[in-house]
Amino acid sequence: MKKIREEYKKIAAIFLIWMLVVNLFALFAFNRFNLEDDTAYGWMAYGNYSFEKSWDPIALHSRWDSLWYLDIAQNGYRFDGLEQLSNIVFFPLYPILISIASFFTAGDFVLAGWAISSLFLFLSLVYLFKITKKFHPEADPFLAIFLLLIFPTAFFLNAVYTESLFLFLTVAAFYYGMEKNFVRAGIFGMLVSLTRITGILLFIPLLWEFFRSCDFKLKNCKSPNILPLFLIPLGTLIFFLYHYFRFGNFFLFLDVEKAWGRAFSLQEEHFQFLTSPAIVNFLLDAFFVIFILAVTSLVFKKLRFSYGLYMLSTVALAISTGTLMSVGRYFLILFPIYILLASVKNQYVRQAWILASTLFFAMYTILFVNNYWAG
C-alpha cells in the first residue's frame, strides 16, 4: 500500500510539473510572437483567426473547437441548416461536465473547461500507469506517461477539448475489460461513446477481450457477461436519437459533418498546397498517418490484439472522411502508442523519439496558443 501511495505521489508530481512548465511556456509563446493569420488551409479567411495578446493563462486554453464546446455548455444545441456549421456534431458529455463545473468557477466556462480537462488528464496518467504496470511488465509505466505528455499534440490534453476525457474513459474501459470486469468496462465504454463519435469503436476490441476471457469457446462464454458491452453503442444511439426527436433526423450528425469538411469522399480543398504552411501542415499529417500505421502493426505483434483492433479502426475512420485534418490530435489518444514506445530497449531509438517528439510538442503548443492550426 505504501508503494502504491508513493507511485501516485510521483504521478501527481509529474502532472503538476508538466502543467506548470507547459502552460508557462505557452503563456510566453503566445506573447512573444507577432504572427500573421494562418494559411494552413484555404478555408481560413484572413483576419478571422487572430487573438489579442494577453497574460491571461486561462484564455490560452480556448481555441478552435473549444468555442463550440463552450457554446453548447452555455446555450445548448442548435441546428443552423445543412450547409452551415452547427454545434450538433459535438457529443454531449464534455459540455455537460463544463456546464456543471461552471457552478464552481463563478460562471467562468473557460476555467471550468480547463479544470475538467486537467482533472481527466491526471486520471488518464493514473490509469495509463495502472494498465502498463499490471499488463505490460516489459514497459516502464512512468516512461509511458512521460511519452504521452511529450507527444507532439499533447497540449490538447489540457485545452478545452475532449482529448483528456476521452483518453481516461478509454484506458479505464480497457483496464476493466482486461480485468474481466465487463460491467465497469461497459459503463466506461458508454461514456466514451457519449464523448466522441469514435467512442463506439471501443465495442470491437472489448468484444474481443470478452471472447478472449473465455478462450474463444462459446460454451465458456456466459451471456450475461457480454450484455454490459452493449452499453457502448448505446451512448452513440442516445445522441442520434436526440437528433431525431429534437431535429427530426436520426442521421443529422452525418449530414452536418459534410459542412465541417468530413464526408466519405475526397475533400479536395484540403489538399491544395498553395502556401508553405499548407505544404508543411500536409507533410506533418502524412507523417502522423505513416507513424501510426507502423505503430499499429507493431502493436498487433508485440502488445495485444485488441489494442491493434482499436487503433486500426480509429485510423480507418479518421482517414475515410476524405481528409487528413486533425489526425495528429486524433492519434494522441491511442494509448498503446506509449506502452509500445516505453517497451523499446534500444536507447538510441528511444532518445531520438523523445528529442523529436519534444521539439514538435513545443511547435504545436506555439501554434495552438497563437490560434494557428494545430489539429
Buried (B, 14 or more C-beta within 10 A) or exposed (E): EEEEEEBBEEBEEBBEEBBEEBBEBBBEBBBEEEBEEBBBBBEBEEEEBEBEEEEEBBBBBBBBBBEBBBBBBEEEBEBEEEEEEBBBBBBBBBBEBBBEBBEEBEEBBBBBBBBBBBBBBBBBBBBBBBBBBEBBEEBBBBBBBBBBBBBBBBBBBBBBBBBBBBBBBBBBBBBBBBBEBBBBBBBBBBBBBBBBBBBBBBBBBBBBBBBBBBEEEEEEBEEEBBEBBBBBBBBBBBBBEBBEEBBEBBEBBBBBBBBBBBBEEEBEEBEEEEBEBBEEBBEBBEBBBEBBEEBBEBBBEBBBBBBBBBBBBBBEBBBEBBBBBBBBBBBBBBBBBBBBBBBBEEEEEBEEBBEEBBEBBBBBBBBBBBBBBBB
